[in-house]
């Protein structure tokens, strides 16, 4: 029998490179917005933000034609997630991206992670465009995509062997536990997951309806896009999760293994 490799805990603050790259890209674009001059900032907004009036007559009854045509109508469902409205906006999104993107990227890998992130951004954007059809106010921010990562993470972080799997179980840790399959049924029957979802929705409704931000400022929050992204991540995560059931129907016996960095 082959000797089992000694288990090594992953380093505490070692985010995957794909997550770090996304954070860097978000900050790079924001620096262009903030310090690239008024003209560049305006161009980034008109070419890259998500404007519901692109897809329906505006609320004032007029039909507006925006730069980029049909192609921009498509790419802005992605590019809006790289633009931000201020330092507080970009910093908070970066923090949540690091916090929730790290476990998701470690579980599903780089290619699946990027695809999952983009799809959550798109669905969050579609949700906003449908609800606010014809609005001229542009939408920016990675919040919908990051909310999708939160929804995806909710599928597995409380499972045995997951980052938060010991919460409420009375166990001190599960370093050698298998990575269980993150089924939607299992997630929605786990009390800890349901509490997390309820708190997340409640906070979004609070900040969305009141416009109050953690910094104390009153702003317009596209909370419906957040909800769209979150539920996209929660419901679609299983299509990206590489952990499959074993032939016996169980969760398989794939462990975390040795941390490779």
Order of alpha helices (4+ residues) and beta strands (2+ residues): alpha-alpha-beta-alpha-alpha-alpha-beta-alpha-alpha-alpha-alpha
